[in-house]
Amino acid sequence: MTDINQEIMDKLTKVCLCKVVTRATMKKVINEGADTLEKVQKATGAGSGPCGGRRCSPKILELIESK
């Protein structure tokens, strides 16, 4: 996948469905220094929805690890 296509997919892909936080937003805060699950959640609001982070936490951890 090209970089442009990846950027488009990141903007469209919701990591946190409850708070509608995109993968692009997650990557941005991770690149800005949020290096733990808690820091990413605090910066984006992810994990504070009805599911309590059960859906998005594993995906956030994958993004942090792949940085």
C-alpha distances in whole Angstrom, upper triangle without the diagonal:
4,7,8,6,6,10,11,10,12,15,15,15,18,19,23,24,28,27,24,22,18,16,16,19,19,17,19,23,21,21,24,26,26,26,27,27,30,29,26,28,30,28,26,29,27,29,32,31,33,31,32,29,29,25,23,25,23,20,21,22,19,17,20,20,17,17
4,5,5,6,9,10,11,12,14,15,16,20,21,24,25,29,28,25,23,19,16,15,19,19,17,18,22,21,20,23,25,26,26,28,28,31,29,26,28,31,28,26,29,27,30,33,33,35,33,34,30,31,27,25,27,25,22,22,24,21,18,21,21,18,18
4,5,5,6,9,10,10,12,14,15,18,19,22,24,27,26,23,20,17,14,13,16,17,14,15,19,18,16,19,22,22,23,25,25,28,26,23,26,28,25,23,27,25,28,31,31,33,32,32,29,29,26,24,25,24,20,20,22,19,16,19,19,16,15
4,5,5,6,9,10,11,13,14,18,19,22,23,27,25,22,20,16,14,12,16,17,15,16,19,19,18,21,23,24,25,27,27,29,27,24,26,28,25,23,26,25,28,30,30,33,32,32,29,30,27,24,26,25,22,22,24,21,18,21,22,19,18
4,5,5,6,9,10,11,12,16,17,21,21,25,24,20,19,15,13,12,16,17,15,17,20,20,19,22,24,25,25,27,26,29,27,24,26,28,25,23,26,24,27,29,29,31,30,31,27,28,25,22,25,24,20,21,23,20,18,21,22,18,18
4,5,5,6,9,10,10,14,15,18,19,23,22,19,16,13,10,10,13,14,12,14,17,17,16,19,21,21,22,23,23,25,24,21,23,25,22,20,23,21,24,27,26,29,27,28,24,25,22,19,21,20,16,17,19,16,14,17,18,15,15
4,5,5,6,9,10,13,14,17,19,22,20,17,15,11,9,7,11,12,10,11,15,15,14,17,20,20,21,23,22,24,23,19,21,23,20,18,21,20,23,25,25,28,27,27,24,25,22,19,21,21,17,17,19,17,14,17,19,16,15
4,5,5,6,9,12,14,17,18,21,19,16,14,11,10,9,12,14,13,14,17,18,18,20,22,22,23,25,24,26,25,21,22,24,22,19,22,20,23,25,25,27,26,27,24,25,22,20,22,22,18,18,21,19,17,20,21,19,18
4,5,5,6,10,11,15,15,19,18,14,13,9,8,8,12,13,12,14,17,17,18,20,22,21,22,23,22,24,23,20,21,23,21,18,21,19,21,24,23,25,24,25,22,22,19,17,19,19,15,16,19,16,14,18,19,17,17
4,5,5,8,9,12,14,17,16,13,10,7,5,5,8,9,9,10,13,14,14,17,19,18,19,20,19,21,20,16,17,20,17,15,17,16,18,21,21,23,22,22,19,20,17,15,17,17,13,13,16,14,12,15,17,14,14
4,6,8,10,13,13,16,14,11,9,6,6,5,8,10,10,11,14,15,15,17,20,19,20,21,20,22,20,17,18,20,17,14,17,16,19,20,20,23,22,23,20,22,18,16,18,19,15,15,18,17,14,17,20,18,17
4,6,10,12,12,15,14,10,10,7,8,8,10,12,13,14,17,18,19,20,23,21,23,23,21,23,22,19,19,21,19,16,18,16,19,20,19,21,21,22,20,21,17,15,18,19,15,16,19,18,16,19,21,19,19
4,6,9,9,13,13,9,8,6,6,8,10,11,12,14,16,16,18,20,21,20,21,21,19,21,20,17,17,20,18,15,16,14,16,18,17,19,18,19,16,17,14,12,15,15,11,13,16,15,13,16,18,17,17
4,6,6,9,9,6,6,4,6,9,9,10,12,14,15,16,18,19,21,18,19,19,16,18,18,14,14,17,16,12,13,10,13,15,13,15,15,16,13,14,11,9,13,13,10,11,15,14,13,16,18,17,18
4,6,9,9,7,6,5,6,9,9,8,10,13,13,13,16,18,18,16,17,16,13,15,15,12,11,15,14,11,12,8,10,13,12,14,13,13,10,11,8,6,9,10,7,7,11,11,10,13,15,15,16
4,6,6,5,5,7,8,12,10,9,13,15,14,15,18,19,19,16,17,16,13,14,15,11,10,13,13,9,9,6,7,9,9,11,10,10,8,10,7,5,8,11,9,9,12,13,13,15,17,18,18
4,6,5,7,9,11,14,13,13,16,18,17,18,21,22,23,20,21,20,16,17,18,15,13,16,16,12,11,9,9,11,9,10,9,11,10,11,8,8,11,13,11,12,16,16,16,18,21,21,22
4,6,8,11,14,16,15,14,18,19,18,20,23,23,24,20,22,20,16,17,18,15,12,15,15,12,10,8,8,8,5,7,7,9,9,10,9,9,12,15,14,14,17,18,18,20,23,23,24
4,6,9,12,14,12,12,16,16,16,17,20,20,21,18,20,19,16,15,16,13,11,12,12,9,7,6,8,8,6,9,10,11,10,13,11,10,13,16,14,14,17,19,17,19,22,23,23
4,6,10,11,10,11,14,15,15,17,19,20,21,19,21,20,17,17,17,14,13,14,14,10,9,8,11,11,10,12,13,14,12,14,12,11,14,16,14,13,17,18,16,19,22,21,22
4,7,8,7,7,11,11,11,13,16,16,17,15,17,17,14,15,14,11,10,12,11,7,8,7,10,11,11,14,14,14,12,14,12,10,12,14,12,11,15,15,13,15,18,18,18
4,5,5,6,9,10,11,13,14,16,17,15,17,17,15,17,16,12,12,15,13,9,11,10,13,15,14,17,17,17,14,16,13,11,13,15,11,11,14,14,12,14,17,16,16
4,5,5,6,8,10,10,12,14,16,14,15,16,14,16,15,11,13,15,13,11,13,11,14,16,17,19,18,18,15,16,13,10,12,13,9,9,12,11,9,11,14,13,13
4,5,5,6,9,10,10,12,15,14,15,17,16,18,16,12,14,16,13,11,14,13,16,18,19,22,21,21,18,20,17,14,16,16,13,12,15,14,10,13,15,14,13
4,5,5,6,9,10,11,13,12,14,15,14,15,13,10,11,13,10,8,11,10,14,16,17,20,19,19,16,19,17,13,14,16,13,11,14,14,11,13,16,15,14
4,5,5,6,9,10,11,9,11,12,10,12,11,7,9,11,9,7,10,9,12,15,16,19,18,17,14,16,14,11,11,13,10,7,10,11,8,9,12,12,11
4,6,5,6,9,10,9,11,12,12,14,12,9,12,14,11,11,14,13,16,18,20,23,21,20,17,19,17,13,14,14,11,9,11,11,7,8,11,10,8
4,5,5,6,9,9,11,13,14,15,12,10,13,13,10,10,14,14,17,19,20,24,23,22,19,22,20,16,16,17,15,12,14,14,11,11,14,13,11
4,5,5,6,6,9,11,11,12,9,7,10,10,7,8,11,12,15,17,19,22,22,20,17,20,19,15,15,16,14,11,13,14,11,10,14,14,11
4,5,5,5,6,8,10,11,9,7,10,12,9,10,14,13,15,18,20,23,22,20,17,19,18,15,14,15,13,9,10,11,8,7,10,10,8
4,5,7,8,12,13,15,12,10,14,15,12,13,17,16,19,21,23,27,26,24,21,23,22,18,17,18,16,13,14,14,10,9,12,11,8
4,6,9,12,14,14,11,10,14,13,10,12,16,16,19,21,23,27,26,24,21,24,23,19,19,20,18,15,16,17,13,12,15,15,11
4,6,9,12,12,9,9,13,12,10,13,16,16,18,20,23,26,25,23,20,23,23,19,17,19,17,14,14,15,13,10,13,14,11
4,6,8,8,5,5,9,9,8,10,13,13,15,17,20,23,22,19,17,19,19,16,14,16,15,11,11,13,11,8,12,13,11
4,7,8,7,7,11,11,11,13,15,14,16,18,21,24,22,20,17,19,19,16,13,14,14,10,9,11,10,6,9,11,9
4,5,5,6,9,10,11,12,14,13,13,16,19,21,19,17,14,16,17,13,11,12,12,9,8,11,10,7,10,12,12
4,6,5,6,9,10,11,11,10,9,12,15,18,16,13,10,12,13,10,7,9,10,7,6,10,10,8,10,13,13
4,5,5,6,9,10,10,9,9,11,14,17,16,12,11,13,15,12,9,12,13,10,10,14,13,11,14,17,16
4,5,5,6,9,10,10,11,13,16,19,18,15,13,16,17,14,12,14,14,11,11,14,13,11,14,16,15
4,5,5,6,8,8,9,11,14,18,17,14,12,15,15,11,10,12,11,8,9,12,10,9,13,14,13
4,6,5,5,5,6,8,11,14,13,11,9,12,13,10,9,12,12,9,11,14,13,12,15,17,16
4,6,6,7,9,9,12,16,16,13,12,16,16,13,12,16,15,12,14,17,16,14,18,20,18
4,6,8,11,11,14,18,18,16,14,18,17,14,14,17,16,12,14,17,15,14,17,19,17
4,5,9,9,11,15,15,14,12,16,15,12,12,15,14,11,14,16,14,14,18,18,17
4,6,6,8,12,13,11,10,14,14,11,12,15,14,12,15,17,16,16,20,21,20
4,6,7,11,10,9,7,10,10,7,8,12,11,9,12,14,13,14,17,18,18
4,6,8,7,5,4,7,8,7,7,11,11,10,12,15,15,15,18,20,20
4,7,8,5,7,10,11,10,11,14,15,13,16,18,18,18,21,23,23
4,6,5,7,10,10,10,12,15,15,15,17,20,19,20,23,25,25
4,6,8,9,10,12,13,16,17,17,19,21,22,23,25,27,28
4,5,6,7,9,10,13,14,15,16,18,19,21,23,24,25
4,6,8,9,9,12,14,13,15,18,18,19,21,23,24
4,5,5,5,9,10,10,11,14,15,15,17,19,20
4,6,6,8,10,11,12,14,16,17,18,20,22
4,6,7,8,10,11,12,14,16,17,18,20
4,6,5,6,9,10,11,12,14,15,17
4,5,5,6,9,10,11,12,14,16
4,5,5,6,9,10,11,12,15
4,5,5,6,9,10,11,13
4,5,5,6,9,10,11
4,5,5,6,9,10
4,5,5,6,9
4,5,5,6
4,6,5
4,6
4
